Amino acid sequence: MDQIQEEVKKWNPEEVERVTGAPGTQLRRVAKTLANNRPGTVIWCMGGTQHTNGNNNTRAYCILQLALGNMGTSGGGTNIFRGHDNVQGATDLGVLADTLPGYYGLAPGSWAHWARVWEEDLDWLKGRFATMAGAGKDGTDRLMMNFTGIPVSRWIDGVLEDRDNIDQPDNTRAMVLWGHAPNSQTRQKEMKTAMEKLDLLVVVDPYPTVSAVLHDRTDGVYLLPACTQFETRGSVTASNRSLQWRDRVVEPLFESLPDHTIMAKFAKKFGFADRLFRNIAMDGDEPNVEDITREFNRGMWTIGYTGQSPERMKLHMANQYTFDRTTLRAIGGPADGDTYGMPWPCWGTPEMKHPGTANLYDLSLPVAEGGLTFRARYGVERNGDNLLAEGVYSVGSEIQDGYPEFTMQMLMDLGWDGDLTADELAAINAVAGAKTNWKTDLSGGIQRVAIKHGCAPFGNAKARAVVWTFPDPVPLHREPLYSNRRDLVADYPTYEDKKFWRLPTMFKSIQDKDFSQEYPIILTSGRLVEYEGGGDESRSNPWLAELQQDMFVEINTRDANNLGVRDGAQVWVEGPEGGRVKVMAMVTERVASGVAFMPFHFGGHLEGVDLRHKYPKGADPIVLGESSNTAQTYGYDSVTQMQETKATLCKISAA
């Protein structure tokens, strides 16, 4: 925190006001409010993440809460709200381009672990991946299975970038967009070009998305109707890490199928259905959801996705009335003591009956009752500094100090290995014996014994305020790529161009160009309460569509008058990369002078052209409109490659 304090000292109220426009008096008031009213929580959505330095923003929120003592306590913490009912669950199960389920990563040991979970031949898995010649650190060949992929934010560059500049054997030639709204991504015009260059485009969604109409293709495109959340069943995971079991409300309508049924049909066509569903029963064409749940329970030890069996989740749903609405703890009844939804980590096997972890890093409870330390993920020492906790530990811990993450060898050194059952010992020996780690032990024995002695399986360390492996170890402000504050660009420049996630990524080469004279207005985008995501589903709902019938841009009264634009008039909004949209002007004081806002839920128009005729008959949404991202520009986070949608430039003119 001493390194953090050196940076924070620079951000007095005067400098904050100069850089952000937020009054210094407001900063003082907010700081006093936070300091004098504890605990307090910090909540954010995409406004914090969708910047080239979004990773710095979110880490700063966490550090603020650490400094205030708001971590590990009810009413505290840092909470990012997700945009749909199971975004958190999808992320946990490994849809990201750099990890297997449970955030295991892509290292050889990670694949070996999941091969054991799936009871799959590791060599067969290796044979499914290409090899990149000379791509290893020492010039050796590298299996693509260990190589971070291209995130969805950059797929168009996987198609359009020169092949010699991409860390994969060929350009991306096929795309399967599954539950994905393409109009929620920036650089819409380039996306159209990329879609038309693909060999194959498959869209899996309840409604035809903008993917059906953006391109001018006449072949090689497949629209596969998927069920909505009301036609499926299984577990979903909320932003607070709690799991719920969802029952089917209605049978699937029309030709739509559940996602896992579509997955099974793909697997059958590809010839490996017998492998994919080795431990999963088939209910006709549909894989058994309970078996799917039990399979991820068997493998996701890292984050404690192992204790929430289908039976336990269904028990919670059937006995919701026994849970206190404030503490979320069951008071009596069959789930007595559980936290509703068993928020992960819910350690060990379901038989251990861990209640779930309501608040991360809560030292005031035993680990067995939902308490937790900070994770010892980064070793025990760095540059001579002790990374483990010092004199701080969970209630009931027999190790009353910091300790590393548990291995079989550590149990042996502590003399706790005698607490393992014969079956647990056999499972541990089948992995790596004494070298077996708490997150690769399929029996859960190492976790069970560590918790029995009051310890967290992943160790007890200091919180990591300085991330030495990131471009900015201490969170820094950096100006957006398209900034109209050239004075701030000089003071807070962006990153050098670099290559990561397989692709070259521009930063400085864009920011060095001044677009602010021709494009003087800051453009940002975000959500509406009426619609969700790309809007294809919600804009097809007559009750919601009635509430917001026009795509619009919010313009400050001063700017509108200077432009000669009246409320409700049609205007062109053009970004510095040439994309432009024709939308309705909403003249309002909700945005400051020099700032414009557009929602991103609309689609079906492209640069003033109505594309309704391109939708399959009867499948067009009730409300169409321009995609804000047609005018949005290049820019990606320096760690995650999240797109920068919250800060670019535009010019506005009467249509």
MITI-523123 format. One line per 4 residues: number of its first residue (from 0); their letters; for each residue x, y, z of C-alpha. Coordinates in Angstrom, 1 decimal. Example, Ala and Ser with C-alpha at 12.3 -4.5 7.8 and 13.67 -1.06 7.14 Angstrom:
2
0	AS	12.3 -4.5 7.8 | 13.7 -1.1 7.1
This chain:
655
0	MDQI	0.0 0.0 0.0 | 3.0 2.3 0.4 | 3.4 2.3 -3.4 | -0.3 3.0 -3.8
4	QEEV	-0.1 6.0 -1.5 | 2.7 7.5 -3.6 | 0.3 7.5 -6.7 | -2.7 8.6 -4.7
8	KKWN	-0.9 11.6 -3.3 | -0.9 13.1 -6.9 | -4.7 13.0 -7.0 | -5.7 16.0 -4.9
12	PEEV	-9.2 17.5 -5.5 | -7.7 20.1 -7.9 | -6.1 17.5 -10.2 | -9.1 15.3 -10.1
16	ERVT	-11.2 18.2 -11.3 | -8.7 19.1 -14.0 | -8.7 15.6 -15.4 | -12.2 14.4 -14.9
20	GAPG	-14.4 17.5 -14.7 | -15.8 16.2 -11.4 | -15.7 19.1 -9.0 | -13.0 18.9 -6.3
24	TQLR	-15.6 19.8 -3.7 | -17.6 16.7 -4.7 | -14.5 14.5 -4.3 | -14.0 15.9 -0.8
28	RVAK	-17.6 15.2 0.1 | -17.6 11.7 -1.3 | -14.3 10.9 0.4 | -15.7 12.0 3.8
32	TLAN	-18.9 10.2 3.2 | -17.0 6.9 2.5 | -14.7 7.4 5.5 | -17.4 8.3 7.9
36	NRPG	-20.0 5.7 6.9 | -18.5 2.2 7.0 | -19.0 -0.4 5.8 | -19.9 0.7 2.3
40	TVIW	-19.8 -1.0 -1.0 | -18.5 0.0 -4.4 | -20.7 -1.1 -7.4 | -19.9 -0.7 -11.1
44	CMGG	-20.9 -2.0 -14.5 | -19.3 -1.5 -17.8 | -18.5 2.1 -17.1 | -15.5 1.0 -15.1
48	TQHT	-14.3 -1.8 -17.4 | -14.7 -0.6 -20.9 | -11.6 1.6 -21.2 | -8.1 0.9 -22.4
52	NGNN	-7.1 1.1 -18.7 | -10.2 -0.5 -17.4 | -8.2 -3.1 -15.4 | -6.7 -0.1 -13.5
56	NTRA	-10.1 1.3 -12.7 | -11.4 -1.9 -11.2 | -8.3 -2.6 -9.2 | -8.5 1.0 -7.9
60	YCIL	-12.0 0.3 -6.6 | -10.7 -2.8 -4.8 | -7.7 -0.9 -3.3 | -10.1 1.8 -2.1
64	QLAL	-12.2 -0.7 -0.3 | -9.1 -2.3 1.2 | -7.9 1.1 2.5 | -11.3 1.7 4.0
68	GNMG	-11.5 -1.6 5.7 | -14.6 -2.5 3.7 | -13.4 -6.0 2.5 | -14.6 -9.2 4.2
72	TSGG	-17.6 -7.6 5.8 | -21.3 -7.6 5.2 | -22.3 -4.5 3.3 | -18.7 -4.0 2.0
76	GTNI	-16.8 -5.5 -0.9 | -16.6 -4.6 -4.5 | -19.4 -5.6 -6.7 | -19.6 -5.6 -10.5
80	FRGH	-23.1 -6.0 -11.8 | -23.5 -8.4 -14.7 | -25.8 -7.8 -17.6 | -27.8 -11.0 -17.7
84	DNVQ	-29.0 -13.7 -15.3 | -26.1 -16.1 -15.9 | -23.2 -14.0 -17.2 | -21.2 -14.8 -14.0
88	GATD	-21.9 -18.6 -14.4 | -20.9 -18.6 -18.0 | -17.6 -16.9 -17.1 | -17.0 -19.3 -14.3
92	LGVL	-17.5 -22.3 -16.6 | -14.8 -21.1 -19.0 | -16.1 -19.2 -21.9 | -13.1 -16.8 -21.8
96	ADTL	-10.4 -17.3 -24.4 | -7.6 -17.8 -21.8 | -8.9 -20.5 -19.4 | -10.5 -23.8 -18.9
100	PGYY	-13.5 -24.1 -16.5 | -12.9 -22.6 -13.0 | -10.2 -20.3 -14.1 | -7.6 -23.1 -14.3
104	GLAP	-5.9 -21.4 -17.2 | -4.4 -23.3 -20.2 | -1.2 -24.7 -18.7 | -0.3 -28.4 -19.4
108	GSWA	-1.2 -29.2 -15.7 | -4.6 -27.5 -16.2 | -5.4 -29.7 -19.2 | -4.2 -32.8 -17.3
112	HWAR	-6.6 -32.0 -14.5 | -9.6 -31.6 -16.7 | -8.7 -34.8 -18.6 | -8.9 -36.6 -15.3
116	VWEE	-12.2 -35.0 -14.6 | -13.6 -35.9 -18.0 | -11.9 -39.3 -17.9 | -10.5 -38.4 -21.3
120	DLDW	-7.2 -39.4 -22.9 | -4.9 -36.4 -22.7 | -3.1 -37.4 -25.9 | -6.4 -37.4 -27.7
124	LKGR	-7.1 -33.9 -26.5 | -3.7 -32.7 -27.6 | -4.4 -34.2 -31.1 | -7.4 -31.9 -31.5
128	FATM	-5.2 -28.8 -31.6 | -2.9 -27.3 -34.2 | 0.8 -26.7 -33.5 | 2.4 -23.3 -34.0
132	AGAG	5.9 -23.7 -35.3 | 8.6 -21.8 -33.3 | 6.0 -20.0 -31.1 | 7.5 -21.2 -27.8
136	KDGT	9.6 -18.8 -25.7 | 12.8 -20.6 -26.7 | 11.8 -21.0 -30.3 | 10.3 -24.4 -29.9
140	DRLM	6.9 -25.5 -31.4 | 3.9 -24.7 -29.2 | 0.6 -26.5 -29.0 | -2.3 -24.1 -29.6
144	MNFT	-4.1 -25.7 -26.6 | -1.7 -23.8 -24.3 | -2.0 -20.5 -26.2 | -4.4 -17.8 -25.1
148	GIPV	-7.1 -17.3 -27.8 | -8.6 -14.3 -29.4 | -11.3 -12.7 -27.2 | -14.7 -12.0 -28.8
152	SRWI	-13.9 -8.2 -28.8 | -11.2 -8.8 -31.3 | -12.6 -11.6 -33.5 | -12.9 -9.3 -36.5
156	DGVL	-9.1 -8.7 -36.4 | -8.6 -12.5 -36.4 | -10.3 -12.4 -39.8 | -8.9 -9.2 -41.3
160	EDRD	-5.4 -8.8 -39.9 | -2.5 -9.9 -42.1 | -1.8 -13.6 -41.3 | 1.8 -12.9 -40.7
164	NIDQ	0.9 -10.7 -37.8 | -1.3 -13.2 -36.0 | 0.0 -15.8 -33.5 | -2.0 -18.7 -35.0
168	PDNT	-1.5 -20.8 -38.2 | -4.2 -19.1 -40.2 | -6.7 -16.3 -40.1 | -10.0 -17.0 -38.4
172	RAMV	-12.3 -18.5 -41.1 | -15.4 -19.6 -39.1 | -17.4 -18.0 -36.4 | -20.0 -19.4 -34.1
176	LWGH	-21.8 -16.5 -32.4 | -23.7 -18.3 -29.5 | -25.9 -16.0 -27.4 | -24.0 -13.0 -28.7
180	APNS	-25.2 -9.7 -29.9 | -22.7 -8.4 -32.5 | -24.2 -4.8 -32.3 | -22.8 -4.7 -28.7
184	QTRQ	-19.3 -4.6 -30.2 | -17.5 -1.6 -31.6 | -16.2 -1.1 -35.2 | -19.5 -2.3 -36.8
188	KEMK	-18.4 -1.4 -40.3 | -15.3 -3.5 -40.1 | -17.4 -6.3 -38.6 | -19.5 -6.3 -41.7
192	TAME	-16.4 -6.8 -43.8 | -15.2 -9.6 -41.5 | -18.5 -11.4 -41.7 | -18.4 -11.3 -45.4
196	KLDL	-14.9 -12.7 -45.5 | -15.6 -15.7 -43.3 | -16.1 -19.2 -44.8 | -18.8 -20.0 -42.3
200	LVVV	-21.0 -18.0 -39.9 | -23.2 -19.7 -37.4 | -25.6 -17.8 -35.1 | -27.2 -19.6 -32.2
204	DPYP	-29.9 -17.4 -30.4 | -33.6 -17.3 -29.6 | -34.0 -14.4 -32.1 | -32.1 -13.6 -35.3
208	TVSA	-29.6 -11.0 -34.1 | -27.9 -8.3 -36.1 | -25.7 -11.2 -37.4 | -28.6 -12.1 -39.7
212	VLHD	-28.8 -8.7 -41.5 | -25.5 -6.8 -41.1 | -23.7 -8.7 -43.9 | -24.6 -9.1 -47.5
216	RTDG	-23.8 -12.9 -47.7 | -26.1 -15.2 -49.5 | -24.5 -18.5 -48.4 | -22.5 -20.1 -45.6
220	VYLL	-24.7 -18.6 -42.9 | -26.8 -20.7 -40.5 | -29.3 -19.4 -37.9 | -30.0 -22.0 -35.2
224	PACT	-32.9 -21.2 -32.9 | -32.1 -21.6 -29.2 | -34.4 -21.7 -26.2 | -34.9 -18.8 -23.9
228	QFET	-34.2 -19.0 -20.2 | -37.9 -19.9 -19.7 | -37.7 -23.0 -21.8 | -34.6 -24.5 -20.1
232	RGSV	-33.6 -25.7 -16.7 | -30.4 -26.0 -14.7 | -28.2 -23.9 -12.6 | -27.5 -20.2 -13.0
236	TASN	-25.0 -18.1 -11.1 | -25.6 -14.5 -10.0 | -23.2 -11.6 -9.5 | -22.9 -12.4 -5.8
240	RSLQ	-21.6 -15.9 -6.7 | -24.7 -17.7 -5.6 | -26.2 -20.5 -7.6 | -29.9 -21.2 -8.2
244	WRDR	-31.7 -24.1 -9.8 | -34.0 -22.9 -12.5 | -36.9 -25.1 -13.6 | -38.4 -25.0 -17.1
248	VVEP	-41.5 -22.7 -17.3 | -42.8 -23.8 -20.8 | -41.8 -26.4 -23.3 | -39.5 -25.2 -26.1
252	LFES	-41.4 -23.3 -28.7 | -41.2 -23.7 -32.5 | -37.9 -25.3 -33.6 | -35.8 -23.9 -30.7
256	LPDH	-33.6 -26.3 -28.6 | -31.8 -25.9 -25.3 | -28.1 -24.9 -25.7 | -26.8 -28.2 -24.4
260	TIMA	-29.0 -30.1 -26.9 | -27.5 -28.1 -29.7 | -24.1 -28.8 -28.3 | -24.9 -32.5 -28.3
264	KFAK	-26.0 -32.4 -32.0 | -22.7 -30.6 -32.9 | -20.7 -33.2 -31.0 | -22.6 -36.0 -32.8
268	KFGF	-21.8 -34.5 -36.2 | -18.2 -34.0 -35.3 | -17.9 -37.6 -34.1 | -17.0 -37.2 -30.4
272	ADRL	-20.4 -37.3 -28.7 | -19.5 -40.5 -27.0 | -16.5 -38.7 -25.4 | -18.2 -35.5 -24.5
276	FRNI	-21.1 -37.3 -22.8 | -19.2 -40.2 -21.4 | -20.4 -39.3 -17.8 | -23.6 -37.6 -18.9
280	AMDG	-26.8 -39.4 -19.5 | -28.9 -38.6 -22.5 | -32.7 -37.9 -22.1 | -33.5 -38.5 -25.7
284	DEPN	-31.6 -35.9 -27.6 | -31.1 -33.7 -24.5 | -28.1 -34.2 -22.2 | -29.1 -34.6 -18.5
288	VEDI	-28.6 -31.3 -16.8 | -28.0 -32.8 -13.4 | -25.2 -34.9 -14.8 | -23.6 -31.8 -16.4
292	TREF	-23.8 -30.1 -13.0 | -22.2 -33.0 -11.2 | -19.4 -33.0 -13.8 | -18.4 -29.4 -13.2
296	NRGM	-18.8 -30.1 -9.4 | -16.1 -32.8 -9.9 | -13.6 -30.4 -11.4 | -13.9 -26.8 -10.3
300	WTIG	-12.1 -27.0 -7.0 | -10.2 -23.7 -7.6 | -13.2 -21.5 -6.8 | -15.3 -23.9 -4.8
304	YTGQ	-17.9 -24.8 -7.4 | -17.9 -28.3 -6.0 | -20.3 -28.3 -3.1 | -23.4 -27.1 -4.9
308	SPER	-24.9 -30.4 -6.1 | -28.2 -30.4 -8.0 | -29.8 -31.8 -4.9 | -28.6 -29.1 -2.6
312	MKLH	-29.6 -26.3 -5.0 | -33.1 -27.8 -5.4 | -33.3 -28.1 -1.6 | -32.7 -24.3 -1.3
316	MANQ	-35.3 -23.5 -3.9 | -37.9 -25.7 -2.2 | -37.2 -24.1 1.2 | -36.6 -20.4 0.3
320	YTFD	-38.9 -19.3 3.1 | -36.4 -20.6 5.7 | -33.7 -18.2 4.6 | -33.3 -14.8 6.4
324	RTTL	-33.8 -12.0 3.8 | -31.0 -9.9 5.3 | -28.3 -12.4 6.2 | -29.4 -15.0 3.5
328	RAIG	-28.7 -17.7 6.1 | -31.2 -20.5 6.6 | -32.7 -20.5 10.1 | -33.7 -24.1 10.8
332	GPAD	-35.2 -26.3 8.2 | -33.4 -28.8 6.0 | -30.8 -26.3 4.8 | -30.1 -24.9 8.3
336	GDTY	-26.9 -22.7 8.4 | -26.5 -22.6 4.6 | -26.2 -19.3 2.8 | -28.8 -19.1 0.1
340	GMPW	-27.4 -20.4 -3.2 | -24.2 -21.5 -1.6 | -22.1 -18.7 -3.1 | -18.8 -19.9 -4.2
344	PCWG	-16.4 -20.9 -2.8 | -18.5 -23.7 -1.5 | -15.6 -25.9 -0.5 | -15.3 -29.7 -0.7
348	TPEM	-17.8 -32.3 -1.8 | -21.5 -31.8 -1.3 | -21.3 -34.3 1.5 | -19.1 -31.8 3.4
352	KHPG	-22.1 -29.5 3.6 | -20.1 -26.3 3.4 | -22.6 -23.4 3.6 | -21.1 -21.3 0.9
356	TANL	-19.1 -18.0 1.3 | -21.4 -15.0 1.7 | -18.6 -12.5 1.9 | -15.2 -13.1 0.5
360	YDLS	-12.2 -12.6 2.9 | -14.3 -12.6 6.1 | -11.9 -13.5 8.9 | -14.5 -13.3 11.6
364	LPVA	-16.0 -16.7 10.7 | -14.3 -20.2 10.6 | -13.7 -21.3 7.0 | -16.1 -24.2 7.6
368	EGGL	-18.9 -21.6 8.2 | -18.1 -19.3 5.3 | -15.0 -17.4 6.6 | -12.1 -16.8 4.3
372	TFRA	-8.6 -15.4 4.1 | -6.8 -13.7 1.2 | -5.5 -16.2 -1.3 | -1.8 -17.1 -1.4
376	RYGV	-1.8 -17.3 -5.2 | 1.5 -15.5 -6.0 | 4.0 -17.4 -3.9 | 5.3 -16.7 -0.4
380	ERNG	8.0 -14.1 -1.1 | 8.9 -11.5 -3.7 | 12.0 -9.3 -3.8 | 12.6 -10.1 -0.1
384	DNLL	9.1 -9.1 1.0 | 6.9 -11.6 2.7 | 3.7 -12.1 0.7 | 1.9 -14.1 3.4
388	AEGV	-0.3 -12.7 6.0 | 1.4 -11.7 9.3 | -0.5 -12.5 12.5 | -3.9 -12.4 10.8
392	YSVG	-6.0 -15.6 10.3 | -9.5 -16.9 10.2 | -11.3 -17.6 13.5 | -10.5 -21.2 14.6
396	SEIQ	-7.4 -21.5 12.4 | -4.8 -23.8 13.9 | -2.1 -22.0 12.0 | -2.2 -18.6 13.6
400	DGYP	-0.2 -16.8 10.9 | 0.1 -16.7 7.1 | 0.6 -19.9 5.2 | 0.9 -21.0 1.6
404	EFTM	-1.7 -22.9 -0.4 | -2.1 -26.5 0.6 | -0.5 -29.5 -1.0 | -0.3 -33.1 0.1
408	QMLM	3.3 -32.4 1.2 | 2.1 -29.6 3.4 | -0.4 -32.0 5.1 | 2.4 -34.4 5.7
412	DLGW	4.7 -31.7 7.1 | 1.9 -30.6 9.5 | 1.1 -34.2 10.5 | -2.4 -33.8 9.2
416	DGDL	-2.2 -36.4 6.5 | -3.5 -39.0 8.9 | -6.9 -37.3 8.7 | -7.3 -38.5 5.1
420	TADE	-9.5 -41.4 4.3 | -8.1 -44.4 2.3 | -10.2 -43.3 -0.7 | -8.9 -39.8 -0.5
424	LAAI	-5.3 -40.9 -0.2 | -5.7 -43.2 -3.2 | -7.1 -40.3 -5.3 | -4.3 -38.0 -4.3
428	NAVA	-1.7 -40.6 -5.1 | -3.3 -41.1 -8.5 | -2.6 -37.4 -9.3 | 1.0 -36.6 -8.1
432	GAKT	1.3 -38.0 -4.6 | 3.0 -35.5 -2.3 | 3.0 -32.9 -5.1 | -0.8 -33.0 -5.5
436	NWKT	-2.3 -29.5 -5.0 | -5.6 -28.7 -3.3 | -7.1 -27.7 -6.7 | -6.1 -30.9 -8.5
440	DLSG	-7.2 -33.4 -5.8 | -10.4 -34.8 -7.2 | -11.4 -36.4 -3.9 | -11.5 -33.0 -2.1
444	GIQR	-9.5 -34.6 0.7 | -6.9 -31.9 0.9 | -9.6 -29.2 1.1 | -11.6 -31.2 3.8
448	VAIK	-8.6 -31.7 6.0 | -7.4 -28.1 5.7 | -10.8 -26.8 6.6 | -11.1 -29.3 9.5
452	HGCA	-8.1 -27.6 11.0 | -9.6 -24.1 10.4 | -7.5 -23.2 7.3 | -8.4 -22.0 3.9
456	PFGN	-7.3 -24.5 1.2 | -5.8 -21.7 -0.9 | -3.6 -20.3 1.9 | -3.5 -17.1 3.9
460	AKAR	-1.7 -14.1 2.3 | -1.7 -10.4 2.0 | -4.1 -8.7 -0.5 | -2.3 -8.0 -3.7
464	AVVW	-2.5 -4.2 -4.2 | 0.5 -4.1 -6.6 | 0.1 -6.4 -9.6 | 3.7 -6.6 -10.9
468	TFPD	2.7 -8.7 -13.9 | 0.4 -6.0 -15.3 | 1.4 -3.1 -17.6 | 0.7 -0.7 -14.7
472	PVPL	1.6 -2.5 -11.4 | 0.0 0.4 -9.5 | -3.2 1.6 -11.2 | -2.7 4.7 -13.2
476	HREP	-4.9 7.1 -15.2 | -4.3 7.0 -18.9 | -6.2 9.1 -21.4 | -8.5 7.4 -23.9
480	LYSN	-7.1 6.8 -27.4 | -9.5 9.3 -28.8 | -9.1 12.2 -26.4 | -9.9 15.8 -27.0
484	RRDL	-7.7 16.9 -24.1 | -4.3 17.0 -25.7 | -2.9 18.6 -22.5 | -3.9 15.4 -20.6
488	VADY	-2.5 13.2 -23.4 | 0.9 14.7 -22.7 | 0.5 14.2 -18.9 | -1.2 10.8 -19.0
492	PTYE	-0.3 9.1 -22.2 | -1.6 5.7 -23.2 | 0.5 2.5 -23.7 | 2.9 1.7 -26.5
496	DKKF	1.5 -0.5 -29.3 | 2.0 -4.1 -28.4 | 1.0 -7.7 -29.3 | -1.0 -9.9 -27.0
500	WRLP	-4.0 -12.2 -27.2 | -2.5 -13.3 -30.6 | -3.0 -9.9 -32.2 | -1.1 -6.6 -32.6
504	TMFK	-3.0 -3.9 -30.6 | -2.7 -0.2 -31.2 | -2.5 2.3 -28.4 | 0.0 5.2 -28.9
508	SIQD	-0.2 5.1 -32.7 | -3.8 6.2 -32.5 | -3.6 8.6 -29.6 | -0.7 10.5 -31.2
512	KDFS	-3.2 11.7 -33.9 | -5.4 14.6 -32.9 | -8.9 14.1 -34.1 | -10.5 16.6 -31.7
516	QEYP	-10.8 19.5 -34.1 | -13.0 17.7 -36.5 | -14.6 15.5 -33.9 | -15.0 17.8 -30.9
520	IILT	-17.7 16.0 -28.8 | -17.0 13.2 -26.4 | -19.1 10.1 -27.2 | -20.1 7.5 -24.6
524	SGRL	-22.6 4.6 -24.7 | -24.5 2.5 -22.2 | -27.7 0.7 -21.2 | -31.3 1.6 -21.0
528	VEYE	-33.6 0.2 -18.4 | -36.1 -0.9 -21.0 | -33.8 -3.1 -23.1 | -31.0 -5.6 -22.5
532	GGGD	-27.8 -6.4 -24.4 | -28.1 -6.1 -28.2 | -31.8 -5.8 -27.7 | -33.0 -8.4 -30.2
536	ESRS	-35.0 -10.2 -27.6 | -36.3 -7.1 -25.7 | -37.0 -5.1 -28.8 | -39.2 -8.0 -30.0
540	NPWL	-41.3 -7.8 -26.9 | -44.3 -5.5 -27.6 | -44.6 -4.2 -24.0 | -40.9 -3.2 -23.8
544	AELQ	-40.8 -2.0 -27.4 | -43.6 0.4 -26.7 | -41.5 2.1 -24.0 | -38.6 3.1 -26.2
548	QDMF	-39.4 3.2 -29.9 | -36.6 5.3 -31.3 | -32.8 5.0 -31.2 | -31.5 8.4 -30.1
552	VEIN	-28.5 10.4 -29.0 | -28.5 12.6 -25.9 | -27.2 16.1 -26.7 | -26.7 19.0 -24.3
556	TRDA	-29.0 22.0 -24.8 | -26.1 24.3 -25.5 | -24.5 22.0 -28.1 | -27.9 21.4 -29.8
560	NNLG	-28.6 25.1 -30.1 | -25.1 25.7 -31.5 | -25.7 22.9 -34.0 | -29.2 24.2 -34.9
564	VRDG	-30.7 20.9 -33.8 | -34.1 20.6 -32.1 | -35.4 17.9 -29.8 | -36.8 14.9 -31.8
568	AQVW	-35.0 15.9 -35.0 | -32.9 13.4 -37.0 | -29.1 13.9 -36.8 | -26.0 12.2 -38.0
572	VEGP	-23.5 11.1 -35.4 | -20.1 10.3 -37.0 | -17.0 8.8 -35.3 | -13.4 9.5 -36.3
576	EGGR	-13.0 6.1 -38.0 | -15.8 7.0 -40.5 | -18.7 5.1 -39.2 | -21.9 7.2 -38.8
580	VKVM	-25.4 6.7 -37.6 | -28.7 8.5 -38.2 | -30.6 8.8 -35.0 | -33.1 11.0 -33.1
584	AMVT	-31.8 13.9 -31.1 | -32.8 14.0 -27.4 | -31.9 17.5 -26.2 | -31.3 17.2 -22.5
588	ERVA	-29.3 18.5 -19.5 | -28.5 14.9 -18.5 | -25.3 15.1 -20.5 | -22.8 18.0 -20.1
592	SGVA	-21.9 20.3 -22.9 | -19.4 18.6 -25.1 | -20.7 15.1 -24.3 | -23.1 12.9 -26.2
596	FMPF	-24.6 9.6 -25.1 | -26.2 6.8 -27.1 | -27.7 3.4 -26.0 | -26.2 0.3 -27.6
600	HFGG	-29.4 -1.9 -27.6 | -30.5 -1.1 -31.1 | -29.8 -2.7 -34.5 | -31.3 -3.3 -37.9
604	HLEG	-30.3 0.0 -39.5 | -26.9 0.7 -41.0 | -25.8 4.2 -41.7 | -29.3 5.4 -42.4
608	VDLR	-30.5 2.3 -44.3 | -33.3 0.2 -42.9 | -32.4 -3.5 -43.1 | -35.8 -4.9 -42.0
612	HKYP	-36.3 -6.7 -45.3 | -33.2 -8.8 -44.6 | -34.6 -10.6 -41.5 | -36.2 -14.0 -42.0
616	KGAD	-39.9 -13.6 -42.5 | -41.7 -12.9 -39.3 | -38.5 -12.8 -37.2 | -37.8 -9.1 -37.4
620	PIVL	-37.9 -7.1 -34.1 | -40.7 -4.7 -33.5 | -38.2 -1.8 -33.1 | -35.2 -1.3 -35.2
624	GESS	-32.5 1.4 -35.1 | -28.9 2.2 -35.7 | -26.2 0.4 -33.7 | -24.3 2.9 -31.7
628	NTAQ	-21.2 0.9 -32.3 | -21.3 1.7 -36.0 | -19.9 5.1 -34.9 | -17.8 3.7 -32.0
632	TYGY	-14.0 3.3 -32.5 | -11.0 1.2 -31.9 | -9.5 0.7 -28.4 | -9.0 -2.2 -26.0
636	DSVT	-8.0 -2.8 -22.4 | -4.2 -3.3 -21.9 | -4.8 -6.7 -20.1 | -8.3 -8.1 -20.9
640	QMQE	-8.8 -6.7 -24.4 | -12.2 -5.3 -23.3 | -13.4 -2.7 -25.8 | -13.3 1.0 -25.1
644	TKAT	-16.9 2.2 -25.5 | -17.1 4.8 -22.8 | -14.8 7.5 -24.2 | -14.4 8.3 -27.8
648	LCKI	-15.1 11.3 -30.0 | -17.8 12.2 -32.6 | -19.3 15.1 -34.5 | -23.0 15.7 -34.8
652	SAA	-24.9 17.4 -37.6 | -28.5 17.8 -38.7 | -29.7 15.0 -41.0
